[in-house]
């Protein structure tokens, strides 16, 4: 077999959140493919990075009171930890905020300029005056201009499906500051990819680089018309790389993000003394991208246009997958099915999810459903009951003797499994993991039938048949090893355990063609635990708690509430409910308000509790309120406070207010609809 040089990437996770089980569909899919290629003996390298630029990062860092660099460094470490927990193994994991990426952005930009593809246009966008930033679509909400549905984002309506610009919304509001944005105009730079229409039509429709449904989608939705210019700049303030020949403008995150694939490769080459041009400018190198269908447009039109213009290798294949649903529905925070990677790992073996995803992933764009009941049943039945069971029922019987000196006659079982190698490999190659798992589990069924028929657990009781027992276990363990070799891309940990058990590390796909004989067998160590329903329930419960905690933190972050007031006036001692109900708080209306000439701080208020019930109250709010502004206002008062005689008269209650005093006094008022006399509970 001729060795291939293969460069593989997965989409760059955005440095503004945690990895969750929906993200993991792609990274597990890609890791399986890379491990398969490496097992086949090819020079395959897997590159990825954190996608770190953009308004969202800038705003979050501002809200958290730290630099963007500190934020993205923290998030990157969390991402790396999550990926490692699922045995996702990158050859290099970089950042788009690297010097390598800046250098390559300059190089590709110069090529686009030299080709005459860059044009400048005026763009009118909504601008948040308070936050001093132009607003991306997702940072604007308002009323749909078509169906009038409220609370819709700035690009499309989830009620009627209409698409529009943020400026088209009725009563738009910035989600960053909850203020009304204003329209402002700024110069943006565009890449005119219509000049490459012919090339893109040929590349996308060749049948070699994209799944057929993707090619048809592009033909029907984009390539039939002139391709629109691509807006690739954003004015300051913006976290990203400033465009060298356009001061005050920055490359839009979608310009430098895919260049991060190349930059991560360059970083790896610099670390390992590799020739960078061999990986990105040698036509013999295959470039394979794995992405979700939501970012098809960027990776199949803009990205090939950039690569073609700058002289880099074009993708040999863009492998596109569907979305994850859980129990037939979109991942739900309220139902606990929006599960972070770290939350999953607190409860379950990562191999379970790797296998389940593999058993569901095909070569098309179909969505993948994680049915939690089926997840439990499938892992327990396939991995525990059919695969690991072969070793657990055989290894202990030959721990002292080892495998037979020569591989015994097995009725063609090993030869049959060896003959399925090419079919299984072909399924892996085209990302038909579902087909590969079916083939492998069919071999496991044949092997288990053999063990059931031979009953080694009964032979061990007959002293005269120990040689026969050794032969049966030798066959069983070799069939087990053969199956694990085929499963190695999916279950690397099980593969390592199998190599340790049989004293022969699994390092090459072709090991499945030759049985082991005459080797020692180590003591069997537990390889896999059954999933218990309570583990899955505990995971979903923790996921719900994660969401509640995140929402609470986000709310605090959104309003930027300081802890100063609480620090200055700490909480009082606990009181009981009995203590609390003694205080009769009522809604009251101020029907008269007057200054108290003899007092600097007091106003005299006449409160109505409804009907003829009145209270005379002196309140220390003179520095904050004019008496005439208070008449008619609803307030909250303590109505059963013992009257207090003062030199100005008797105070028959207390109005409630917050604040440290002086001009910072804030009367408490009920919402509209409350009426005088209602008790506050």
LOKE-110202 format. One line per 8 residues: their letters; for each residue x, y, z of C-alpha. Coordinates in steps of 0.02 Angstrom, whole numbers, plus 50000, padded with zeros to 5 digits. Layout:
<recs>
A = X,Y,Z | ...
</recs>
This chain:
<recs>
XXXXXXXX = 50000,50000,50000 | 50069,50170,49949 | 50084,50288,50096 | 49973,50442,50083 | 50011,50611,50159 | 49847,50673,50234 | 49811,50837,50323 | 49649,50836,50423
XXXXXXXX = 49556,50976,50511 | 49397,50994,50612 | 49304,51158,50630 | 49381,51275,50757 | 49279,51286,50917 | 49237,51465,50966 | 49326,51526,51122 | 49167,51589,51202
XXXXXXXX = 49095,51433,51281 | 49114,51253,51335 | 49125,51099,51226 | 48962,51000,51232 | 48902,50833,51164 | 48838,50917,51005 | 49013,50980,50964 | 49084,50809,51002
XXXXXXXX = 48995,50729,50854 | 49119,50815,50738 | 49277,50794,50841 | 49244,50610,50876 | 49201,50581,50692 | 49363,50664,50639 | 49471,50579,50770 | 49405,50409,50716
XXXXXXXX = 49450,50445,50535 | 49625,50507,50581 | 49659,50357,50693 | 49601,50242,50553 | 49720,50323,50428 | 49866,50313,50550 | 49826,50130,50587 | 49833,50099,50399
XXXXXXXX = 50010,50167,50398 | 49979,50336,50315 | 50065,50499,50363 | 49908,50580,50432 | 49907,50735,50542 | 49760,50814,50634 | 49761,51003,50658 | 49640,51115,50751
XXXXXXXX = 49638,51276,50852 | 49526,51389,50953 | 49432,51520,50853 | 49467,51673,50961 | 49420,51836,50874 | 49263,51940,50858 | 49141,52052,50949 | 49075,51916,51065
XXXXXXXX = 49248,51885,51138 | 49279,52071,51157 | 49114,52100,51248 | 49132,51949,51362 | 49307,51999,51413 | 49245,52175,51449 | 49103,52106,51556 | 49221,51993,51653
XXXXXXXX = 49346,52132,51681 | 49495,52049,51598 | 49590,52054,51435 | 49535,51957,51282 | 49703,51866,51288 | 49671,51807,51466 | 49495,51749,51421 | 49545,51649,51268
XXXXXXXX = 49693,51569,51357 | 49577,51509,51495 | 49447,51441,51374 | 49579,51355,51266 | 49644,51257,51415 | 49467,51200,51456 | 49440,51146,51275 | 49603,51048,51272
XXXXXXXX = 49555,50960,51435 | 49382,50915,51369 | 49450,50844,51206 | 49583,50742,51296 | 49446,50670,51407 | 49364,50595,51253 | 49529,50529,51181 | 49525,50657,51040
XXXXXXXX = 49707,50672,50990 | 49768,50822,50891 | 49942,50833,50817 | 49931,51019,50854 | 49800,51126,50938 | 49832,51310,50912 | 49744,51478,50919 | 49689,51599,50785
XXXXXXXX = 49766,51737,50892 | 49941,51674,50853 | 50084,51756,50760 | 50080,51612,50635 | 49900,51655,50594 | 49936,51841,50581 | 50079,51805,50459 | 49970,51693,50350
XXXXXXXX = 49826,51816,50351 | 49946,51947,50281 | 50006,51826,50147 | 49832,51777,50089 | 49772,51957,50097 | 49914,52016,49987 | 49868,51880,49861 | 49686,51937,49859
XXXXXXXX = 49741,52117,49836 | 49861,52071,49697 | 49722,51976,49607 | 49612,52132,49611 | 49477,52045,49713 | 49464,52173,49855 | 49338,52316,49843 | 49281,52448,49968
XXXXXXXX = 49099,52490,50004 | 49000,52593,50129 | 48898,52486,50249 | 48760,52549,50363 | 48741,52451,50525 | 48663,52468,50695 | 48783,52539,50824 | 48772,52521,51013
XXXXXXXX = 48819,52693,51080 | 48837,52634,51259 | 48950,52487,51216 | 49036,52584,51075 | 49025,52443,50949 | 48938,52396,50788 | 48815,52255,50816 | 48822,52085,50733
XXXXXXXX = 48653,52006,50693 | 48651,51900,50850 | 48671,52054,50961 | 48509,52135,50901 | 48330,52087,50944 | 48166,52165,50893 | 47998,52137,50811 | 47995,52043,50646
XXXXXXXX = 47954,52166,50504 | 47851,52033,50415 | 47745,51938,50543 | 47768,52059,50689 | 47830,51922,50806 | 47924,52002,50952 | 48096,51957,51021 | 48174,51902,50856
XXXXXXXX = 48360,51906,50814 | 48432,52022,50684 | 48449,51901,50538 | 48293,51794,50529 | 48126,51762,50614 | 48104,51593,50698 | 47915,51613,50684 | 47887,51648,50499
XXXXXXXX = 48061,51608,50430 | 48087,51779,50349 | 48265,51843,50327 | 48313,52025,50344 | 48448,52141,50411 | 48451,52203,50591 | 48403,52376,50531 | 48239,52305,50462
XXXXXXXX = 48180,52255,50637 | 48043,52357,50719 | 48101,52433,50884 | 48274,52351,50881 | 48364,52332,51047 | 48548,52292,51078 | 48563,52134,51181 | 48728,52199,51247
XXXXXXXX = 48661,52351,51337 | 48471,52339,51320 | 48473,52509,51235 | 48408,52566,51066 | 48550,52564,50938 | 48573,52695,50803 | 48617,52676,50619 | 48794,52721,50572
XXXXXXXX = 48892,52704,50411 | 49069,52639,50396 | 49184,52582,50255 | 49202,52392,50238 | 49316,52288,50128 | 49242,52151,50020 | 49313,52004,49922 | 49235,51988,49750
XXXXXXXX = 49223,51798,49731 | 49110,51813,49578 | 49274,51829,49481 | 49307,51646,49529 | 49132,51585,49486 | 49191,51470,49348 | 49323,51389,49457 | 49201,51367,49604
XXXXXXXX = 49069,51291,49491 | 49195,51166,49424 | 49269,51123,49594 | 49104,51101,49686 | 49019,51004,49546 | 49162,50886,49504 | 49091,50746,49612 | 49259,50724,49698
XXXXXXXX = 49262,50848,49841 | 49086,50859,49914 | 48941,50746,49954 | 48816,50748,49812 | 48680,50832,49915 | 48801,50973,49960 | 48851,50999,49779 | 48667,51005,49728
XXXXXXXX = 48628,51129,49869 | 48765,51247,49812 | 48711,51233,49631 | 48529,51269,49671 | 48552,51407,49800 | 48710,51503,49752 | 48800,51453,49593 | 48649,51483,49481
XXXXXXXX = 48664,51670,49514 | 48810,51792,49528 | 48901,51763,49692 | 48885,51906,49814 | 49038,51997,49876 | 49102,51939,50045 | 49115,52071,50182 | 49279,52030,50269
XXXXXXXX = 49315,52183,50376 | 49247,52262,50534 | 49284,52437,50600 | 49360,52467,50771 | 49330,52425,50909 | 49353,52241,50866 | 49459,52102,50938 | 49561,52031,50796
XXXXXXXX = 49702,52073,50676 | 49707,52250,50607 | 49717,52252,50418 | 49891,52320,50376 | 49838,52425,50226 | 49674,52484,50303 | 49708,52560,50475 | 49560,52556,50595
XXXXXXXX = 49485,52404,50509 | 49502,52223,50564 | 49482,52059,50474 | 49312,51984,50511 | 49326,51826,50615 | 49270,51718,50468 | 49419,51778,50367 | 49555,51726,50490
XXXXXXXX = 49467,51575,50568 | 49494,51451,50424 | 49669,51519,50399 | 49692,51449,50575 | 49699,51275,50497 | 49854,51326,50402 | 49927,51420,50551 | 49909,51269,50665
XXXXXXXX = 50002,51167,50534 | 50139,51298,50526 | 50156,51298,50715 | 50176,51107,50712 | 50303,51117,50571 | 50407,51243,50668 | 50405,51131,50822 | 50452,50972,50729
XXXXXXXX = 50566,51034,50591 | 50441,50988,50454 | 50434,51069,50282 | 50276,51175,50285 | 50262,51182,50095 | 50252,50992,50089 | 50089,51002,50188 | 50000,51151,50108
XXXXXXXX = 50082,51180,49939 | 50120,51005,49877 | 49979,50935,49769 | 50021,50760,49830 | 49957,50805,50004 | 49772,50773,50033 | 49680,50905,50135 | 49521,50843,50220
XXXXXXXX = 49404,50960,50315 | 49270,50896,50435 | 49131,51021,50470 | 48947,51036,50517 | 48818,51078,50385 | 48787,51250,50462 | 48955,51316,50398 | 48947,51237,50224
XXXXXXXX = 48940,51405,50135 | 49106,51469,50204 | 49202,51308,50176 | 49140,51270,50000 | 49140,51442,49919 | 49241,51575,50012 | 49376,51459,50076 | 49419,51373,49910
XXXXXXXX = 49421,51546,49830 | 49549,51607,49957 | 49657,51451,49941 | 49653,51454,49751 | 49703,51637,49744 | 49845,51619,49871 | 49919,51460,49797 | 49879,51338,49937
XXXXXXXX = 49814,51161,49918 | 49628,51146,49890 | 49531,51022,49998 | 49528,50847,49929 | 49366,50822,50024 | 49252,50923,50137 | 49163,50797,50247 | 49000,50874,50309
XXXXXXXX = 48891,50802,50448 | 48719,50841,50519 | 48666,50902,50689 | 48641,50808,50852 | 48468,50783,50927 | 48434,50699,51093 | 48283,50586,51110 | 48221,50653,50944
XXXXXXXX = 48227,50836,50994 | 48346,50982,50989 | 48462,50978,51140 | 48363,51050,51285 | 48432,51145,51433 | 48272,51122,51533 | 48270,50934,51503 | 48453,50913,51545
XXXXXXXX = 48502,50853,51371 | 48615,51003,51337 | 48764,50913,51412 | 48937,50987,51425 | 49085,50872,51389 | 49149,50891,51566 | 48978,50849,51638 | 48969,50689,51534
XXXXXXXX = 49141,50636,51595 | 49087,50655,51776 | 48968,50508,51750 | 49009,50401,51598 | 49152,50320,51504 | 49198,50422,51347 | 49212,50259,51250 | 49023,50238,51265
XXXXXXXX = 48988,50399,51171 | 49126,50368,51044 | 49051,50198,51003 | 48870,50259,50999 | 48912,50403,50882 | 49011,50285,50771 | 48864,50166,50762 | 48753,50309,50702
XXXXXXXX = 48866,50409,50586 | 48851,50381,50399 | 48929,50468,50251 | 48782,50585,50219 | 48718,50743,50304 | 48584,50657,50407 | 48560,50719,50584 | 48614,50601,50723
XXXXXXXX = 48497,50561,50867 | 48562,50515,51038 | 48419,50411,51109 | 48467,50391,51291 | 48375,50226,51317 | 48452,50154,51159 | 48621,50223,51211 | 48617,50119,51370
XXXXXXXX = 48552,49964,51283 | 48671,49973,51134 | 48829,50001,51234 | 48786,49863,51358 | 48735,49741,51222 | 48872,49774,51094 | 49026,49822,51192 | 48998,49727,51354
XXXXXXXX = 48892,49582,51296 | 48973,49545,51128 | 49150,49617,51119 | 49229,49622,51292 | 49133,49465,51340 | 49243,49365,51220 | 49397,49410,51321 | 49321,49402,51495
XXXXXXXX = 49257,49223,51464 | 49423,49159,51394 | 49575,49252,51459 | 49570,49187,51637 | 49577,49006,51577 | 49745,49030,51490 | 49825,49154,51610 | 49946,49016,51664
XXXXXXXX = 49974,48925,51500 | 49968,49066,51373 | 49905,49041,51196 | 49927,48877,51103 | 50095,48855,51017 | 50010,48851,50847 | 49846,48930,50799 | 49713,48793,50805
XXXXXXXX = 49586,48745,50673 | 49436,48860,50697 | 49322,48815,50553 | 49373,48969,50452 | 49321,49099,50582 | 49485,49196,50585 | 49505,49187,50396 | 49329,49250,50369
XXXXXXXX = 49357,49399,50485 | 49522,49436,50398 | 49432,49435,50231 | 49315,49574,50291 | 49462,49692,50319 | 49446,49782,50152 | 49258,49806,50168 | 49275,49877,50344
XXXXXXXX = 49418,49989,50288 | 49317,50051,50140 | 49174,50099,50257 | 49292,50194,50372 | 49369,50283,50223 | 49204,50360,50167 | 49149,50397,50347 | 49017,50261,50343
XXXXXXXX = 49053,50214,50523 | 48880,50141,50543 | 48920,50017,50405 | 49089,49977,50482 | 49011,49944,50653 | 48881,49828,50576 | 49019,49727,50491 | 49121,49717,50651
XXXXXXXX = 48975,49668,50763 | 48927,49532,50639 | 49101,49459,50668 | 49073,49473,50856 | 48911,49376,50839 | 49001,49235,50747 | 49138,49232,50878 | 49015,49228,51023
XXXXXXXX = 48920,49084,50944 | 49083,48987,50936 | 49118,49018,51121 | 48939,48974,51169 | 48951,48811,51072 | 49120,48763,51147 | 49078,48811,51328 | 49256,48837,51395
XXXXXXXX = 49186,48866,51570 | 49132,48683,51571 | 49291,48614,51492 | 49396,48691,51630 | 49320,48566,51751 | 49388,48416,51652 | 49573,48387,51683 | 49593,48280,51527
XXXXXXXX = 49531,48417,51410 | 49646,48560,51460 | 49737,48562,51293 | 49568,48577,51206 | 49522,48718,51325 | 49684,48809,51281 | 49646,48794,51095 | 49468,48859,51116
XXXXXXXX = 49529,49008,51218 | 49667,49041,51092 | 49536,49052,50955 | 49419,49158,51060 | 49555,49282,51109 | 49619,49297,50930 | 49443,49332,50866 | 49425,49460,51006
XXXXXXXX = 49591,49541,50959 | 49542,49545,50775 | 49379,49634,50817 | 49471,49758,50929 | 49595,49797,50790 | 49447,49846,50680 | 49374,49947,50825 | 49539,50033,50868
XXXXXXXX = 49495,50198,50781 | 49336,50207,50886 | 49398,50132,51050 | 49583,50174,51072 | 49579,50135,51259 | 49509,49961,51231 | 49641,49935,51097 | 49779,49979,51219
XXXXXXXX = 49707,49863,51352 | 49698,49721,51226 | 49880,49745,51176 | 49929,49737,51360 | 49823,49581,51391 | 49900,49485,51246 | 50075,49560,51252 | 50062,49626,51075
XXXXXXXX = 50023,49812,51054 | 49899,49853,50915 | 49988,49973,50798 | 49939,49922,50622 | 49779,49875,50532 | 49860,49723,50450 | 49885,49639,50620 | 49708,49576,50593
XXXXXXXX = 49775,49461,50456 | 49888,49356,50568 | 49836,49264,50727 | 49941,49261,50884 | 50008,49096,50948 | 50125,49042,51085 | 50120,49207,51178 | 50088,49239,51361
XXXXXXXX = 49920,49304,51420 | 49921,49427,51563 | 49796,49428,51703 | 49629,49492,51638 | 49592,49669,51697 | 49418,49741,51692 | 49395,49827,51523 | 49220,49897,51520
XXXXXXXX = 49075,49929,51639 | 48892,49918,51597 | 48800,50083,51594 | 48670,50100,51732 | 48515,50205,51700 | 48550,50302,51860 | 48716,50363,51786 | 48625,50441,51638
XXXXXXXX = 48495,50517,51753 | 48631,50591,51862 | 48714,50664,51707 | 48555,50749,51645 | 48519,50815,51819 | 48692,50891,51830 | 48667,50965,51656 | 48510,51053,51718
XXXXXXXX = 48608,51120,51867 | 48747,51179,51749 | 48620,51278,51649 | 48541,51356,51803 | 48711,51408,51869 | 48763,51478,51699 | 48602,51577,51681 | 48624,51650,51854
XXXXXXXX = 48803,51698,51814 | 48753,51769,51645 | 48618,51875,51725 | 48741,51946,51849 | 48866,51976,51709 | 48734,52058,51598 | 48687,52186,51730 | 48864,52203,51797
XXXXXXXX = 48798,52210,51976 | 48932,52257,52100 | 48946,52181,52273 | 48991,52349,52349 | 48820,52387,52424 | 48812,52220,52512 | 48989,52240,52577 | 48950,52413,52646
XXXXXXXX = 48792,52354,52733 | 48807,52168,52773 | 48657,52053,52796 | 48568,52053,52965 | 48548,51899,53072 | 48428,51766,53012 | 48246,51787,53060 | 48109,51656,53065
XXXXXXXX = 47950,51660,52963 | 47862,51701,53125 | 47971,51855,53145 | 47938,51908,52966 | 47747,51895,52970 | 47741,52014,53118 | 47790,52153,52997 | 47635,52211,52902
XXXXXXXX = 47694,52284,52736 | 47558,52370,52633 | 47541,52461,52468 | 47501,52644,52502 | 47471,52798,52396 | 47550,52965,52441 | 47402,53085,52438 | 47495,53234,52512
XXXXXXXX = 47679,53281,52536 | 47756,53430,52622 | 47926,53492,52680 | 47962,53499,52865 | 48044,53670,52887 | 48124,53626,53053 | 48209,53467,52982 | 48345,53455,52850
XXXXXXXX = 48305,53277,52794 | 48119,53249,52826 | 47964,53259,52719 | 47790,53241,52795 | 47686,53116,52695 | 47501,53075,52707 | 47475,52895,52651 | 47311,52817,52597
XXXXXXXX = 47289,52631,52629 | 47123,52633,52540 | 46954,52697,52594 | 46965,52815,52742 | 47124,52735,52814 | 47263,52864,52824 | 47437,52868,52899 | 47545,53017,52942
XXXXXXXX = 47727,52971,52908 | 47890,53068,52919 | 48021,53004,52794 | 48204,53054,52778 | 48199,53076,52590 | 48203,53265,52572 | 48374,53269,52486 | 48315,53151,52349
XXXXXXXX = 48134,53198,52313 | 48030,53356,52288 | 47864,53345,52383 | 47758,53392,52232 | 47834,53248,52130 | 47776,53118,52256 | 47590,53155,52261 | 47493,53009,52184
XXXXXXXX = 47639,52888,52189 | 47619,52710,52257 | 47745,52657,52388 | 47770,52515,52511 | 47749,52557,52694 | 47764,52466,52859 | 47586,52493,52920 | 47595,52414,53093
XXXXXXXX = 47750,52503,53156 | 47722,52571,53331 | 47687,52760,53317 | 47832,52871,53364 | 47811,53044,53437 | 47926,53174,53362 | 47938,53361,53393 | 47854,53390,53224
XXXXXXXX = 47711,53269,53260 | 47679,53082,53269 | 47746,52964,53134 | 47624,52819,53108 | 47727,52707,52996 | 47876,52698,52879 | 47896,52704,52691 | 48024,52581,52621
XXXXXXXX = 48175,52641,52523 | 48350,52580,52477 | 48515,52670,52458 | 48653,52737,52570 | 48568,52905,52598 | 48590,53083,52539 | 48537,53098,52358 | 48553,52909,52339
XXXXXXXX = 48383,52862,52411 | 48264,52756,52308 | 48082,52729,52359 | 48014,52554,52332 | 47859,52548,52222 | 47748,52402,52170 | 47717,52355,51988 | 47570,52426,51895
XXXXXXXX = 47408,52346,51951 | 47442,52351,52136 | 47315,52452,52240 | 47323,52538,52411 | 47291,52421,52556 | 47361,52263,52475 | 47478,52168,52590 | 47654,52128,52532
X = 47689,51943,52558
</recs>
